[in-house]
């Protein structure tokens, strides 16, 4: 069996400002670029894949150089709909926002957006073949995507989806039914 390496993209302005950012295609912030240059990954030979968003493309380039890779949009972050690029403080007085964050966060759908359950299903559909192949794969993706995968694959850990979210530039190696943090 091969290993799948899930790596979160570097920091963006939206991360720094605590904004909901899923479908908005932002570049890395300057601080995000600098932080990635300090990381060192030593992985076995692998194929590379990104979600196709600018922040994942830049992260791949900064961490691994100009390597051949493919894109799979199923590894994109959740779509926060009308809440995109807004903070909690911007939204806290809105009833539709309160309805969305209350109750079952995975099932609730933000207006014009996507539920956590829908995002998880799309990501797991994309991940399943990677877990079955003989080739190692590095996936540069998003924090919510990684958290959803890890919560699904390792429920025995008893962690919430949010507890699984790695820092920008970090992630997990999944191999033979186990995981380890990386780098």
LINHUBEL-V101977 format. One record per residue. N is the residue number from 1. RES is the residue in one small letter. PHI is phi in degrees with one decimal (999 if undefined). OMEGA is omega in degrees with one decimal (none if undefined). BURIAL is I if it has 24 or more other ideal C-beta (glycine too) atoms within 12 Angstrom, else O. Layout:
# LINHUBEL-V101977
n res phi omega burial
N RES PHI OMEGA BURIAL
N RES PHI OMEGA BURIAL
This chain:
# LINHUBEL-V101977
n res phi omega burial
1 x 999 -179.0 O
2 x -97.8 175.8 O
3 x -108.3 171.7 I
4 x -116.1 179.3 I
5 x -107.1 178.6 I
6 x -100.6 -177.3 I
7 x -122.8 178.8 I
8 x -78.5 176.8 I
9 x -60.6 177.3 I
10 x -70.1 -176.9 I
11 x -65.0 175.2 I
12 x -122.4 175.0 I
13 x -58.8 179.1 O
14 x -62.5 176.3 I
15 x -61.7 -177.6 I
16 x -64.4 -177.9 O
17 x -96.5 179.0 O
18 x 58.2 179.0 O
19 x -103.1 170.9 O
20 x -69.5 -178.4 I
21 x -140.7 176.8 I
22 x -121.7 -175.5 I
23 x -86.7 177.6 I
24 x -74.0 -173.2 I
25 x -92.5 -177.3 I
26 x -95.3 171.2 I
27 x -80.3 173.1 I
28 x -69.3 172.4 I
29 x -78.8 178.0 I
30 x -61.2 177.5 O
31 x -62.6 177.6 O
32 x -64.3 178.0 I
33 x -62.9 -179.0 I
34 x -63.0 -179.9 O
35 x -63.8 179.5 I
36 x -65.5 -179.5 I
37 x -65.6 178.9 O
38 x -86.7 -179.2 O
39 x -85.5 178.9 I
40 x -134.5 177.1 O
41 x -108.2 175.5 I
42 x -123.7 -175.7 O
43 x -111.5 175.1 I
44 x -67.6 177.6 O
45 x -51.4 -176.6 O
46 x -155.9 168.7 I
47 x -91.4 -176.0 I
48 x -118.2 -178.3 I
49 x -144.8 174.1 I
50 x -126.3 175.0 I
51 x -77.4 -179.8 I
52 x 89.8 179.7 I
53 x -83.3 -175.2 I
54 x -52.7 -176.5 I
55 x -65.5 177.3 I
56 x -79.7 177.0 I
57 x -63.8 178.7 I
58 x -64.3 179.0 I
59 x -62.6 177.7 I
60 x -55.6 -178.0 I
61 x -62.3 -178.2 I
62 x -70.2 -178.1 I
63 x -84.1 -170.6 I
64 x -127.1 179.6 I
65 x 83.7 -177.2 O
66 x -87.8 -178.0 O
67 x -102.7 174.4 O
68 x -61.6 179.5 O
69 x -157.6 174.9 I
70 x -116.9 177.7 O
71 x -121.7 175.7 O
72 x -138.7 -176.1 I
73 x -65.7 176.2 I
74 x -67.8 177.1 I
75 x -91.3 177.0 I
76 x -74.6 178.3 I
77 x -65.9 175.8 I
78 x -59.6 177.3 I
79 x -91.8 -177.9 I
80 x -84.3 175.4 I
81 x 58.2 -176.5 I
82 x -68.7 178.9 O
83 x -87.8 178.2 I
84 x -52.7 174.6 I
85 x 64.3 173.7 I
86 x -124.3 178.2 I
87 x -99.2 174.2 O
88 x -55.0 -179.3 O
89 x -61.2 177.4 O
90 x -64.7 -168.1 O
91 x -105.9 -167.2 I
92 x -58.1 180.0 O
93 x -88.2 -177.6 O
94 x -82.2 179.9 O
95 x -66.8 -180.0 O
96 x -64.4 176.4 O
97 x -71.4 178.1 I
98 x -60.8 177.1 O
99 x -62.9 -178.0 O
100 x -68.9 -176.0 I
101 x -83.2 179.7 O
102 x -91.0 175.6 O
103 x 79.4 -174.5 O
104 x -84.4 -177.5 O
105 x -62.7 179.5 I
106 x -76.4 -178.1 I
107 x -87.0 -177.6 O
108 x -65.5 -178.5 I
109 x -114.1 174.8 I
110 x -67.9 179.3 I
111 x -52.4 179.7 O
112 x 64.0 -178.5 O
113 x -120.2 -171.6 I
114 x -134.6 176.9 I
115 x -78.1 173.9 I
116 x -60.5 178.3 I
117 x -63.5 179.8 O
118 x -65.5 178.3 I
119 x -62.5 -179.2 I
120 x -60.0 179.9 I
121 x -61.3 -178.8 O
122 x -63.0 -179.2 I
123 x -68.9 -179.9 I
124 x -64.6 175.2 O
125 x -61.1 179.0 O
126 x -76.2 -175.9 I
127 x -75.5 -172.9 I
128 x -50.1 179.5 O
129 x -63.7 179.7 O
130 x -67.3 179.6 I
131 x -71.7 -177.2 I
132 x -95.4 -174.4 O
133 x -82.9 -178.0 O
134 x -88.1 -176.3 O
135 x -95.8 173.5 O
136 x -66.0 180.0 O
137 x -134.9 173.0 I
138 x -102.9 179.1 I
139 x -112.9 174.6 I
140 x -93.0 -170.6 I
141 x -141.1 -169.6 I
142 x -125.3 -176.7 I
143 x -57.6 179.9 I
144 x -65.8 177.8 I
145 x -64.4 -179.6 I
146 x -62.2 -179.7 I
147 x -61.5 179.6 I
148 x -64.6 179.0 I
149 x -61.6 -175.9 I
150 x -65.2 177.9 I
151 x -62.5 179.4 I
152 x -72.4 -175.4 I
153 x -76.7 -174.3 I
154 x -129.2 -178.1 O
155 x -65.1 -179.8 O
156 x -62.8 178.0 O
157 x -71.2 178.5 O
158 x 70.4 -179.6 O
159 x -92.3 172.7 O
160 x -72.9 176.8 O
161 x -54.1 -175.8 I
162 x -68.3 179.2 O
163 x -68.9 -179.3 O
164 x -83.7 -173.1 I
165 x -68.1 -179.2 I
166 x -79.1 174.2 I
167 x -67.5 176.7 I
168 x -55.0 -179.7 I
169 x 87.9 -178.6 I
170 x -110.6 179.6 I
171 x -179.2 -176.3 I
172 x -140.4 168.4 I
173 x -100.7 178.6 I
174 x -115.0 -177.5 I
175 x -155.6 176.6 O
176 x 53.0 177.4 O
177 x 74.9 178.3 O
178 x -125.6 177.7 O
179 x -142.1 170.8 I
180 x -150.1 176.5 O
181 x -68.6 175.7 O
182 x -135.3 5.3 I
183 x -74.2 none O
